[in-house]
Amino acid sequence: MTTQRNALIKRTTNEVAIQGSLGIDGSGNAAVSTGFEPLDHLLTLFAFHGFFDLTIDAKGDLPHHIIEDLGIALGKAFKQALGEKEGISRYGCFTVVMDKVAVEVAVDISGRPCLTGKIMEASAAAIQGRFDTTNFEFAHAEEFLEAFLQHAGISLVYVVKSAEGDLHHILEAMFKAMGKALDQAVTVDPRRKGVPSTKGVID
């Protein structure tokens, strides 16, 4: 594909100021500053393993506002960068193992966004923990993902298959797997002419 798929990331409200850029056909370079070290780390991993070039500078009043609005801004940029979605593979699925943790993520760039997941019983205790010594919880990651997926038009299903580790490893594996799965989904298949839907359009 000769045209680079890029978009600016920008959202300014009474509560947040977010700016940056996204390149889907990148090298995995990232410079992310959200005020939350866990989220900086997770988005850097997402970009690195998805081969997305990503810069983000986010400031705001409350953690909830920054996390949700960042998901909104990045989701809109991702959708814009994809353009008409002509020729993309559309689907992706990847499992990442990190130490004793395994997380599978499957995505569909469908225009019908949703987030759903399954946490195996052995993983329940780890999901209830915190990201290292921070206050970042699994619910914060899901809040970001909900906003991102809704505004990107992506369906994502995750399965936490094994988690003898901690929340840090679970979320690292999840965001790495999401990057890998989305890299598959946005890859252009030269055999595909037009939009990858029998409807002829993906909203």
C-alpha positions in Angstrom: 0.0 0.0 0.0 1.6 3.3 -1.1 -0.5 5.7 1.0 0.4 6.0 4.6 -2.5 5.7 7.0 -2.1 8.4 9.5 -4.3 10.6 11.8 -3.9 13.2 14.4 -5.0 12.5 17.9 -6.8 15.5 19.4 -9.4 16.0 22.1 -9.9 19.2 24.2 -12.7 19.5 26.7 -13.2 21.4 30.0 -11.6 18.3 31.6 -8.8 17.1 29.3 -6.3 18.2 26.8 -5.1 15.4 24.5 -2.9 15.6 21.5 -0.7 13.3 19.4 -0.5 11.3 16.2 -1.0 7.8 15.0 0.5 6.0 12.0 -0.9 2.5 11.3 1.9 1.6 8.8 4.7 2.4 11.2 7.6 0.8 12.9 6.3 0.5 16.5 7.8 3.7 17.8 5.9 5.3 20.7 6.2 8.3 22.9 3.3 8.2 25.4 2.6 10.5 28.3 -0.8 10.1 30.0 0.1 10.8 33.7 -0.4 7.1 34.4 2.7 5.0 34.1 0.8 1.7 33.7 -1.2 3.2 30.8 1.9 4.7 29.2 3.6 1.3 29.4 0.6 -0.6 28.0 0.1 1.7 25.1 3.8 1.6 24.3 3.6 -2.2 24.2 0.4 -2.0 22.0 2.2 0.3 19.5 5.5 -1.7 19.5 3.9 -5.1 18.8 1.3 -3.7 16.4 3.9 -1.7 14.4 2.0 1.5 15.0 3.8 4.8 15.4 2.1 6.5 18.3 2.6 9.8 20.1 0.3 11.0 22.9 0.4 13.8 25.4 -2.6 13.8 27.7 -3.4 16.0 30.7 -6.6 16.3 32.7 -8.3 16.7 36.0 -9.4 13.2 37.0 -8.1 9.7 36.1 -11.5 8.7 34.9 -11.7 11.6 32.4 -8.2 11.1 31.1 -8.6 7.3 30.6 -12.0 7.5 28.9 -11.2 10.5 26.8 -7.9 9.1 25.7 -9.8 6.0 24.5 -12.2 8.2 22.6 -9.4 10.2 21.0 -7.3 7.2 20.0 -10.4 5.3 18.7 -11.4 8.2 16.5 -7.9 8.5 15.1 -7.6 4.8 14.4 -10.9 4.9 12.5 -9.8 8.0 10.6 -6.4 6.5 9.7 -8.1 3.4 8.3 -10.1 5.5 5.8 -12.5 3.4 3.7 -11.0 0.2 5.0 -10.5 -1.1 1.4 -8.4 -4.2 1.1 -7.8 -4.7 4.9 -7.9 -8.3 6.3 -10.4 -7.1 8.9 -9.9 -10.0 11.3 -7.1 -10.8 13.7 -6.5 -13.2 16.6 -3.4 -13.6 18.7 -2.4 -15.2 22.0 0.4 -13.8 24.0 2.2 -15.7 26.8 3.9 -13.7 29.5 5.6 -15.9 32.2 2.7 -18.0 33.5 0.0 -15.8 31.9 -1.7 -16.4 28.6 -4.2 -14.0 27.1 -6.0 -14.4 23.7 -7.4 -11.4 21.8 -9.6 -11.6 18.7 -10.7 -8.5 16.8 -13.1 -7.6 14.0 -13.0 -4.2 12.4 -16.7 -4.5 11.8 -18.2 -1.1 12.5 -20.2 -2.8 15.2 -18.1 -2.1 18.3 -18.2 -4.2 21.5 -15.9 -5.5 24.2 -16.5 -8.8 25.8 -14.2 -11.2 27.7 -13.8 -14.3 29.7 -11.6 -14.7 32.7 -10.8 -18.2 33.7 -11.5 -19.1 37.3 -7.8 -19.4 38.1 -7.3 -15.8 37.1 -10.0 -14.3 39.2 -7.7 -13.3 42.1 -5.1 -11.7 39.9 -7.7 -9.6 38.1 -8.8 -8.1 41.5 -5.2 -6.8 42.1 -3.4 -3.6 41.3 -0.8 -2.9 38.7 2.4 -3.1 40.8 2.3 -0.4 43.5 0.0 1.9 41.6 -3.8 2.4 41.8 -4.3 1.2 38.2 -6.9 -1.6 38.1 -8.3 -4.0 35.5 -11.4 -1.8 35.4 -9.3 1.2 34.2 -8.0 -0.9 31.3 -11.5 -2.0 30.4 -12.7 1.6 30.6 -10.0 2.7 28.1 -10.8 -0.3 25.8 -14.6 0.4 25.8 -14.0 4.0 24.7 -11.4 3.0 22.1 -13.4 0.2 20.6 -16.6 2.2 20.4 -15.0 5.1 18.5 -12.8 2.9 16.3 -15.7 0.6 15.3 -13.9 -2.6 16.5 -15.3 -5.7 18.2 -12.8 -7.3 20.6 -13.1 -10.5 22.6 -10.4 -11.5 25.1 -9.9 -14.6 27.1 -7.5 -14.7 30.1 -6.6 -18.3 29.9 -4.0 -18.7 32.7 -2.9 -16.3 35.4 -0.7 -17.6 38.1 1.0 -14.2 37.7 -0.3 -10.8 38.6 -2.4 -8.0 37.0 0.8 -6.4 35.5 1.4 -9.6 33.4 -2.3 -10.0 32.5 -2.6 -6.5 31.1 0.8 -6.6 29.4 -0.2 -9.8 27.6 -3.6 -8.4 26.7 -2.3 -5.1 25.2 0.5 -7.0 23.3 -2.1 -9.4 22.0 -4.3 -6.6 20.9 -1.5 -4.9 19.0 -0.7 -8.2 17.2 -4.3 -8.9 16.4 -4.9 -5.4 15.1 -1.7 -5.6 13.1 -3.2 -8.6 11.3 -6.6 -7.0 10.9 -5.3 -3.8 9.3 -2.9 -5.5 6.9 -3.9 -5.1 3.3 -4.5 -8.3 1.4 -3.7 -7.8 -2.3 -6.4 -10.3 -3.2 -9.1 -8.3 -1.6 -10.7 -5.7 -3.9 -12.7 -3.1 -2.0 -14.2 -3.3 1.5 -14.0 -6.7 3.2 -17.7 -7.1 3.7 -20.4 -8.6 1.5 -22.4 -5.5 2.4 -19.9 -3.4 0.5 -19.4 -1.0 3.4 -18.1 -1.0 7.0 -19.3 1.9 9.0 
